[in-house]
Amino acid sequence: MDISGYQIPNLNNAPLSETAALAREIACAFGEPHRVGMYVAAVRRMGGPAEARRHYREICADGARDCAKVFMWRSRKNR
């Protein structure tokens, strides 16, 4: 699952932070565009966009059945 080809509109035309932009991309790629706030929190818990992007790529490369669940599990503090 490659997120580079997705066209995600900025709904309010405000500039997004790197964290919010990545969270929006991931949420739309997982089919949950209405849960962007949850993914922003997950990206922050992971330590930032670079770490979250690495986890996202690993999850997709492994071919997990439910990528969203694995992503959220990896964002937990005490796993």
N, C-alpha and C positions, 0 to 999 in steps of 0.2 A: 504494500500500500504506500504509494508515493504521494506526498502532499504538495509537491512542487507545482503540479498542474492545476490545482484548484484555484478558482477565481472567487475570492471572498470579499464582498463589498464592505466598505466601512460605512455602516448604517447612519452614523451621525456626523460623518465627515470631519471628525476630530482626529488629530494625530494619536496613534496608539503607541504605548510603550512596547518594548520588545517582548516583555512578558505577556502583555495582553494580546499582542498580535499572534504570538505562538499559541497561546491558549485558544484563541478563536480558530486558528488553523486546525489544531488537534481536535477541538470539539466538533467542527464541521466534518473532519475526516472520519470521526467515530460515529457520525450521524446524530449528534446531540447539540445542534447549534444553540439551543435555548439554555444550555448549562455552561456557558462560557465562564461565569463567575466561579464555579466549582473547579474548573480547570486552571484558572488563574491562581487559586489557592494551592492547587496541587503543584503547579510549576514553582511557586515560591517555596513550598515545603521541600522540594527536591534540591533547592539551592540555586535556582536561576534557570534562565532559558537554555544555556549550554548543556547543563546536566539533564534537563528535561528532554531536550532534543535527542541526546544520546540514548536515554531510556526508551524514547518513542521509536527510534530506529531499531534498537535491539528487539523490542516487542514485535514490531512488524516483520523483522527478518526471521524471527523464530516461528512465525505463523500461528500465533495464539488464536484460539477460537473467539474469545471475547477480549479484544485488545483494550477496551476501556476499563474493564475490571482489573486487568493486570497493571495498567498504567496507574490506576488509583491505589492499588495494593503497594506498588513500588514507591508511591509518594508518602506512605505512612511513616511516621517517625520511628516507631519501635517495631520493626518487622524482623 
